[in-house]
Amino acid sequence: MSKILVHTTHGKEDIERVSLAFVVANSALSSGQDSTMLLTIDGVWLATKGGADGLQADGFAPIAETMGNFIKNGGHLWICGACMKPRNITAEQLIEGAQVVGAATVVEAMVNGANTLSF
């Protein structure tokens, strides 16, 4: 089993990129890979309660649905703790299944062989 780390810095300002990132992350899960989605910068808003509601790019499933399925199917949803601070987002505001991580956790995943892709 390979480890896949998909990263997006985007949120509602570029929902197509977010959609593509979740398509890749969910595809990795479907093929039996250990899949992690890393949300940084404006992407952290997506993991707040209600933050993905109503967001859907043309031709894609709604982000709330895609993200929910990702978590339900065993995907790891990592949220950048440093990115939460300037946006005044607290851990209590995050959806169930979201995990706050720091840079050391991300670096450790990469050093341990995670294949990465950024959107």
N, C-alpha and C positions, 0 to 999 in steps of 0.2 A: 504494500500500500504506500503510495506517495503522499507527501504532504503538500497541499496547495494553499498558497496565501494570496488572496485577491485583495487589492487595496484600491480604495477610492477616496478622493478628497472632496468629491462633489456631493451636493444635496439637491434641493429643489430647483436650483438655478440651471442644472444640466441633468435632468432626470433620465435622458437617454443613456448617458454614461453610467449612471447608477444602475439602470436596468441591465445593461450589458455586463456589468460587473457581477450582478446577482445571477444572470444567466450562466456565466462561467462557473461561479461558485457552486450553484445548484447542479450543474452538469458534472462537476468534479464529484460531488456527493453521489449522484446517480451512477457514476462509474466505479463506485467503491473506494474513492480516495478520501483522505482526511482533509476536509476543506475548512478553511478559516477565511472570514471576511473581516478586513480591517477598515474601519471608518475613521478618517482623520479630517481635520480642518472643518469645512462646512458639512461634511458627511456625518459628523456626530449628531446633528439635528435629527437625522432619520431614525435614530435609535431612541429618541425621546417618545414618551407616551403621546400618541396622536401625531407625531412628527412626520410619518409617512402617509397619513390618511389623505386620500384624494389625489395622490401623486401617481401618474401613469403616463408613460411615453406612448406615442402612437405605435401600435403594433405589438405592444408588450403587455404583460399582466400587470396589475397594480402592484406598486412597490410593497405596500403593507402585506399583501398576500404572498409575494415572492420572498420577502424577508421572513415572514412567519413560517412558511414552508421550509426555508433553509434551517431555521432553528429547530423546528419540529422534527426534521429528518436527521438531526445530529450535527449540523454545522456549528462552528464556533463563531460567534459574533463579537469581535473585539472592538472596543471603543477607546480612542486615544484620550487618556486622562489629562494630558497637557493641553489638548485641544478643547476639552470641556471647560477648563478654568476661565479663559477669557470670554467664554460665551455664557458664563454663570449657570452651567448645567451641573446638577448634582446627580449622584448615583441613584437617588430616589426617583428621579425623573425618567430613568431609563426603562425600557420595556423588559419584560421577563426574558431571560436568556442572554441579555447583553452583559458583557464582562469588561470592566474597565482595566486597561493594561497600560504599561509604560513602555518606553523605548527599549529597555532591557529585554522585555518579553518578546518583542518583535525581532530584535537582533538574535536572540537565542533561537527562535524558530528558523531564521534564515541560516544561521551557523549550523544548525542541525539538519539542514538539507531541504527546507521548504522551497518549492518552486514558486516564484512570485510573478505576479502580473498586476500592473497598475492601470487604472482608468481615470 
